[in-house]
């Protein structure tokens, strides 16, 4: 294994090993602090992070507001308190080593307010902010105000060009690195654009080389690029290390830190990771953010797939091929389908999928009554965790809505991610993971169910394995 050199990140030389920030509460102060203590960059999630009272008891994120706006304000308060708490834990756990970063999603609800609140309340504790899931133009200005470095996550040189031209060129001194996240292999939300085919993955080297060439045009020769998504063994990336064409490179690990002793996920989740097979992680388009995302195919994902399959286009008047009437709902309102789709719908209804829910695309999905009740209840209980939510139609604008119908083909992402982070349920909740997660089961490091400490994992990574 070729030796690799430290890189300069957030004003300090560190190992070129970065912990990926995973929300909600999947990378926290304990895990990120341990990663930094081992000499790398630890990253805690600032997305609805857990907070605790003066007695060390975790505050349950229970919402009492009667309106979405009221609940949204509660969510903002929870998020700021949680981010400050996790920053303190991480800083103390790091013991002056490495660097502590916070990860946020630009498209999370009130991202700017929460970022201001956490950076103000945790001054001197956070060295950098990683930010993706959207086009975070204002992240540079905010980070410079607090004297911290910013780390935009992009999936193409084209995206970074837009960010640089519009905003980042004004704040070059605090650009810590550019994170290139492979949109086909990374876990969680993925940055696939409309011009990229989700079924035709592209090798990352050429895309990262294109990014470096662009950065050199902007005078960013020595600004590191952090390769994220699909990283397992560093020996498989040996030709990247010290490559003069690529310049300074660091590697981000999101999936492997899940299976450590400091990882806050449940023991049931950790055991489940050890059972995954190749292909068990599924790139899908169900997220209410509108982004593609990668998650373990479990009962939760299968149910969403079933909703999409139990779907037909409809008209409220007979038009073209849509001439076959179908009565739906308690009021037996008539809609018109094609004869073929009517037969399909009658078949689903005979199986108990007899609740027809309308989507924004003039289609109907057929679900069971319990599923319909859960969907409607989750939409009603929305707390505005995203800047714009396709599932509930919430948006953080004056109207408080996207102006579109709520989409029952999606789900409440806040609810399910909170549930899997704080329970043993790995089947009925959303389980994000990178596409290499199946390698837990084949990597000899994890033989006989061995779960390393973060320090042991980092030492292992330094060997190339």
MITORZA-831882 format. One line per 3 residues: number of its first residue (from 1); for each residue x negated, y, z of C-alpha. Coordinates in pm, 1 decimal. Each point is the difference from the previous one (the first is absolute). Layout:
BEGIN
NUM> X Y Z; ...
//
This chain:
BEGIN
1> 0.0 0.0 0.0; -139.2 338.7 -105.3; -61.7 236.0 291.7
4> 224.0 304.4 11.7; -81.0 339.8 140.6; 203.3 222.9 228.4
7> 216.3 265.6 -161.0; 73.3 351.1 115.5; 364.7 25.9 97.4
10> 165.3 271.4 206.7; -337.3 152.2 82.3; -171.0 -315.7 127.0
13> -183.4 -297.3 -147.1; 205.4 -316.4 49.9; 17.0 -350.7 -135.3
16> 178.9 3.1 -338.1; 280.4 -201.7 160.2; 337.2 166.9 44.8
19> 305.2 -135.4 178.8; 314.0 59.2 -203.1; 269.6 190.0 188.2
22> 316.0 -208.0 16.1; 331.1 130.7 132.7; 221.9 -36.9 186.8
25> -216.2 -79.5 307.4; -199.4 -266.3 -187.8; -330.4 183.2 37.8
28> -9.4 187.6 328.6; -245.1 159.5 240.4; -128.9 -332.3 127.8
31> -74.2 -150.6 -341.5; -138.0 316.2 -158.1; -206.1 88.0 304.7
34> -155.9 -346.4 -4.4; -81.0 35.1 -372.0; -170.8 333.7 60.8
37> -187.1 -145.0 299.3; -143.3 -259.6 -240.5; -145.6 282.3 -211.0
40> 260.9 45.5 -272.2; 299.0 225.5 -58.8; 302.2 -99.8 207.5
43> 338.7 116.9 -123.5; 313.8 5.4 210.8; 341.1 47.0 -153.4
46> 166.1 334.3 65.6; 333.3 -125.8 -133.7; 244.0 -17.5 292.9
49> -276.9 -116.0 231.6; 79.5 -136.8 344.8; -21.1 235.9 296.4
52> 6.0 -65.6 374.2; 121.1 179.2 312.1; -214.5 102.4 296.6
55> 35.1 -349.3 146.7; -127.8 -168.4 -314.1; 341.6 -127.9 -104.3
58> 67.5 8.8 -373.2; 270.6 243.5 -99.6; 270.0 -175.9 -199.0
61> 85.3 192.8 -314.7; 372.3 14.1 65.5; 193.2 274.8 -176.8
64> 286.1 186.9 166.4; 72.2 273.5 -254.8; 343.1 -3.3 -160.1
67> -120.2 132.9 -334.7; -287.9 -93.7 -227.0; -165.6 335.2 63.1
70> 16.9 -47.8 375.8; -146.9 -349.1 -27.2; -264.7 131.5 -238.6
73> -114.8 248.4 264.5; -24.4 -283.9 252.1; -210.7 -196.9 -247.7
76> -237.8 293.6 -45.4; -45.6 29.4 377.3; -63.2 -375.7 31.6
79> -250.9 13.5 -284.7; -204.2 289.7 137.5; -14.2 -148.9 349.3
82> -96.0 -341.1 -140.8; -272.0 138.2 -226.3; -159.9 195.0 285.2
85> 10.5 -303.7 228.9; -157.1 -234.0 -254.6; -272.1 255.7 -79.9
88> -95.9 16.6 367.4; -10.8 -376.9 33.7; -206.1 -37.4 -317.1
91> -246.4 270.2 101.5; -59.2 -152.8 342.5; -27.9 -351.3 -140.6
94> -255.1 111.6 -263.5; -240.1 113.1 272.9; -157.7 262.9 -223.4
97> -71.4 -237.9 -287.0; 121.5 0.6 -360.8; 282.5 227.3 -101.6
100> 372.6 14.8 84.2; 245.7 79.9 -278.4; 377.1 24.5 -7.6
103> 207.6 -129.0 -290.6; 329.2 157.3 -103.2; 238.4 -35.5 -293.0
106> 58.8 326.4 -183.0; 354.2 -110.7 -76.4; 84.8 -72.3 363.6
109> 254.5 232.1 154.6; -143.9 330.5 125.4; -355.4 -107.1 -91.7
112> -141.0 352.4 24.2; 164.7 79.1 334.2; -117.1 -327.3 149.4
115> -352.7 46.6 -130.0; -19.7 350.6 147.4; 138.5 -126.4 330.1
118> -242.3 -291.6 33.3; -310.1 190.3 -111.5; 86.5 285.3 237.8
121> 62.5 -236.3 291.3; -302.8 -222.9 -66.2; -265.6 260.0 -81.0
124> -347.6 -146.0 -15.5; 121.8 -359.6 1.1; 84.1 -54.1 -368.2
127> -276.8 42.5 -256.0; 197.8 -64.6 -317.3; 345.8 -51.1 -146.2
130> 74.5 -259.3 -266.1; 310.6 72.0 -200.7; 181.4 -174.2 -283.9
133> 350.3 -93.3 -115.3; 59.0 308.8 -206.4; -203.9 296.3 -122.9
136> -131.4 165.3 318.7; -95.8 341.0 -138.0; 16.1 178.7 336.3
139> -198.4 -256.5 199.7; -325.1 182.6 -81.0; 116.4 337.0 128.0
142> 142.2 -149.9 320.1; -311.7 -204.4 76.3; -235.2 292.8 -60.7
145> 202.2 208.1 242.8; -77.9 -251.5 276.6; -357.0 -70.8 -109.5
148> 61.6 -362.9 -96.3; -72.7 -180.1 -326.4; 265.6 -118.0 -242.6
151> 6.5 -328.7 -191.4; 260.0 -10.8 -279.6; 109.0 -343.3 -119.3
154> 31.0 -24.7 -378.1; 40.7 -283.5 -247.3; -137.3 175.3 -307.0
157> -240.8 274.0 -106.9; 300.2 176.6 -150.5; 162.0 39.9 341.6
160> -317.2 141.3 154.9; -40.3 246.1 -287.1; 346.0 140.1 72.2
163> -72.6 30.4 373.0; -338.8 165.0 -58.1; 120.8 249.5 -257.4
166> 300.8 106.7 201.8; -144.4 16.5 349.8; -310.2 -192.7 98.8
169> -252.7 216.6 -187.1; 71.1 270.6 257.4; -91.6 -229.2 289.7
172> -290.4 -208.2 -130.5; -203.5 20.8 321.8; 247.0 -215.2 192.8
175> 56.7 -267.1 -264.9; -142.8 -299.7 185.2; 48.0 -260.7 -272.5
178> 248.0 -109.0 -262.5; 174.4 -327.9 73.0; 69.0 -206.3 -311.0
181> 275.2 -248.4 85.5; 56.1 -285.0 -243.7; 370.4 30.2 -86.5
184> 33.1 -369.6 -80.2; -179.7 -153.9 298.8; 41.9 231.8 298.4
187> 253.7 -71.7 270.3; 284.3 233.0 90.1; 99.7 272.1 -244.9
190> -181.8 3.0 -332.5; -79.2 285.2 -234.5; 115.3 -149.2 -328.6
193> 95.6 271.5 -244.9; 257.0 -13.0 -278.2; -272.2 -72.0 -256.5
196> -136.1 -305.7 183.3; 149.2 -346.4 -27.2; 53.4 -166.9 340.2
199> -43.6 -338.3 -170.2; -330.2 86.0 -169.2; -262.8 77.6 262.2
202> -311.2 186.6 -109.2; -346.4 -69.8 141.9; -104.6 279.6 235.7
205> -358.6 61.1 -117.8; 87.3 193.4 -315.7; 265.9 201.8 183.6
208> -238.0 89.6 283.9; -277.1 84.7 -247.6; 242.4 235.4 -174.9
211> 75.1 159.8 337.3; -371.7 46.7 73.9; -62.2 159.5 -340.4
214> 280.0 245.1 68.1; -132.8 76.0 348.5; -341.9 74.5 -150.0
217> 164.0 254.1 -230.2; 120.4 172.0 316.9; -343.1 -14.3 169.3
220> 99.3 -282.7 234.6; -293.1 -230.0 -79.1; -70.9 -88.8 364.1
223> 358.2 -9.2 124.0; 71.4 -366.3 79.3; 268.0 -205.1 -169.2
226> 173.3 -245.7 231.5; 108.2 -316.1 -182.3; 323.3 -130.7 150.0
229> 223.5 -293.1 -88.1; -114.1 -352.5 -76.7; -316.4 10.4 216.9
232> -81.9 -321.7 184.2; -364.9 -112.4 -32.7; -247.7 282.5 -61.7
235> -224.7 -241.3 -189.6; 269.1 3.4 -270.2; -64.7 375.4 -37.0
238> -378.8 -16.1 8.1; -35.4 161.5 -342.6; 181.3 307.0 137.5
241> -246.1 49.2 286.4; -279.0 240.9 -93.5; 134.2 28.0 -354.3
244> -120.9 338.3 -131.8; 293.9 26.3 -238.9; 248.2 -19.1 287.5
247> -196.9 205.1 251.5; 74.5 -22.2 373.6; 256.7 -273.3 65.6
250> 176.2 -117.7 316.5; 247.8 -284.9 35.3; 336.2 10.3 173.0
253> 149.5 -306.0 166.9; 371.5 3.3 69.8; 101.6 -365.4 16.9
256> -293.8 -164.9 178.5; 23.6 222.4 312.9; 354.1 -129.5 52.3
259> -148.1 -323.8 130.3; -212.5 128.9 286.9; 41.5 -11.5 374.0
262> 46.5 378.2 14.6; 262.4 -1.5 -274.9; 334.9 97.1 157.7
265> 214.5 -226.7 -218.8; 173.5 -295.6 164.9; -155.6 -344.0 42.9
268> 278.3 -133.7 -222.0; -104.8 238.4 -278.0; -364.0 -100.0 40.0
271> 90.1 -369.9 -21.7; 210.4 68.4 -308.3; -295.8 160.7 -175.4
274> -197.9 -322.0 39.4; 268.8 -193.3 -190.4; 25.9 220.2 -310.2
277> -63.1 -148.1 -343.2; -109.1 175.5 -317.6; 297.5 180.7 -149.0
280> 184.2 41.2 331.7; -56.1 376.2 -12.4; 247.4 156.3 -240.8
283> -30.5 331.9 -185.4; 354.3 136.6 6.9; 203.0 314.6 -64.2
286> 246.8 -10.5 289.8; -147.5 275.8 218.3; 223.7 302.6 68.1
289> -301.2 219.8 -77.7; 25.8 -91.5 -367.8; -356.9 -135.9 2.7
292> -99.0 -355.2 -74.6; -117.6 -189.5 306.7; -161.8 -332.4 88.5
295> 145.9 -219.3 272.5; 16.4 -363.4 104.6; 285.5 -180.8 -171.4
298> 216.3 -103.3 295.9; 374.2 -11.1 71.7; 11.8 381.0 7.1
301> -149.7 32.6 -349.5; 206.0 -291.7 -129.5; 320.3 171.0 112.1
304> -97.2 319.3 -182.8; -78.5 -205.6 -310.0; 340.6 -161.0 27.3
307> 170.2 340.0 11.0; -176.7 97.9 -320.9; 100.5 -326.3 -167.3
310> 365.3 31.0 109.2; 36.1 317.1 -203.8; 212.1 102.7 -297.9
313> 67.4 323.0 -187.3; 354.3 134.4 20.2; 230.9 266.4 -140.9
316> 302.0 160.3 164.5; 182.8 -6.4 -334.6; -17.6 -261.5 -277.9
319> -289.0 104.1 -224.6; -181.1 -196.5 -271.4; -71.4 -352.7 123.6
322> 117.5 85.0 351.5; 356.9 -119.1 -46.5; 37.1 -268.8 269.2
325> 179.2 134.8 310.8; -111.3 -89.5 353.0; 164.2 104.0 326.5
328> -243.2 100.3 273.1; 23.8 129.3 354.3; 282.1 6.1 250.4
331> 205.2 220.5 -230.8; -46.7 -236.1 -294.2; -124.9 275.5 -225.3
334> -57.5 -114.0 -355.8; -334.7 32.4 -174.0; -94.2 -132.4 -342.2
337> -283.2 -240.8 -73.6; -109.2 -196.7 -301.3; 170.5 -341.5 -11.1
340> -331.1 -172.9 78.6; -69.9 224.9 300.3; 356.5 -50.8 125.5
343> -55.4 -375.1 5.4; -324.8 49.1 191.5; 169.5 232.9 247.9
346> 286.5 -242.2 60.8; -253.8 -274.7 63.0; -185.9 207.5 260.3
349> 327.5 99.1 165.9; 100.2 -365.0 24.0; -328.4 -63.5 186.7
352> 82.2 267.2 259.9; -176.1 295.0 -164.7; 329.4 181.4 -31.4
355> -95.2 352.9 108.0; -75.7 215.6 -306.4; -221.6 302.5 73.0
358> -56.7 275.2 -252.6; -351.9 112.8 -89.6; -121.1 332.8 -145.8
361> -56.5 -175.0 -334.2; 367.9 -83.5 -63.3; -47.7 -360.8 102.8
364> 158.3 -213.9 268.5; -183.9 -235.7 230.6; 185.7 -283.2 171.8
367> -86.3 -76.5 361.2; 164.4 -172.0 295.1; 212.2 196.2 246.8
370> -268.2 -11.5 275.6; -259.1 125.0 -248.1; 230.1 282.0 -112.2
373> 65.6 105.9 359.8; -371.5 2.4 81.0; -81.9 204.7 -310.4
376> 267.3 259.2 77.3; -96.0 17.5 367.5; -367.7 51.3 -83.3
379> 88.3 275.6 -245.9; 213.8 174.4 262.7; -277.6 -21.7 262.1
382> -264.5 157.8 -225.4; -249.4 215.0 193.4; -177.2 154.0 -297.5
385> -328.6 -189.6 17.8; -79.5 82.2 -365.5; -9.6 329.8 -184.2
388> 256.2 -155.5 -233.6; 164.5 -338.8 48.5; 166.6 -192.7 -278.9
391> 173.7 -233.2 244.2; 185.6 260.6 208.0; -24.4 300.7 -240.5
394> -161.1 211.7 276.8; -238.9 277.2 -107.1; -177.3 264.5 207.9
397> 154.2 292.2 -185.7; 270.3 249.1 91.1; 273.6 -233.1 -118.5
400> -147.8 -301.3 181.2; 62.1 -223.1 -301.4; -160.0 -114.6 -324.0
403> 326.9 76.2 -176.1; 26.3 -361.1 -110.9; 203.4 -291.5 126.2
406> -161.0 -208.2 271.1; -151.3 -314.6 -149.2; 103.7 -328.1 167.3
409> -267.3 -192.7 -191.5; -262.3 145.3 235.1; -32.4 -2.1 380.6
412> -79.2 207.0 311.2; -378.1 -12.7 3.0; -32.7 161.9 343.0
415> 224.6 -260.2 159.9; -173.0 -305.1 -145.3; -357.2 120.8 52.1
418> 73.3 90.4 361.4; 157.4 -342.0 46.5; -288.1 -204.3 -139.3
421> -253.3 211.6 190.9; 172.2 -64.7 331.1; 138.4 -353.9 -27.6
424> -87.5 -353.6 -106.7; 236.1 6.2 -300.1; -206.6 -62.6 -312.8
427> 283.2 -123.5 -222.1; 282.3 251.2 26.3; -219.5 312.0 -8.2
430> -231.4 162.6 -254.0; -356.2 -133.9 26.0; -244.0 208.2 -201.7
433> -327.5 -167.2 -103.3; -266.5 21.6 -268.1; -2.7 -259.0 -276.1
436> -311.8 -167.5 140.4; 172.1 -86.9 328.7; 18.2 -365.5 -109.8
439> -377.1 -14.1 52.5; 47.0 -13.9 376.9; 91.5 -364.2 -54.4
442> -308.5 -80.8 -209.2; -269.7 214.0 163.9; -209.0 -220.6 233.4
445> -38.4 294.3 237.7; 357.4 -62.0 115.5; -36.2 -377.7 28.9
448> 215.2 -161.5 269.3; 194.9 323.0 44.2; -298.3 206.4 115.6
451> 88.9 365.6 53.7; -307.8 224.6 28.1; -46.7 324.8 183.1
454> -39.9 306.4 -219.0; -370.7 0.3 81.6; -32.7 -361.4 -112.4
457> 186.9 77.0 -322.4; -221.7 298.3 -80.1; -312.8 -208.4 66.2
460> 138.8 -263.3 -235.5; 72.5 255.5 -270.7; -356.9 129.6 18.1
463> -125.8 -346.0 -99.9; 204.3 13.6 -319.5; 263.5 -239.8 132.2
//
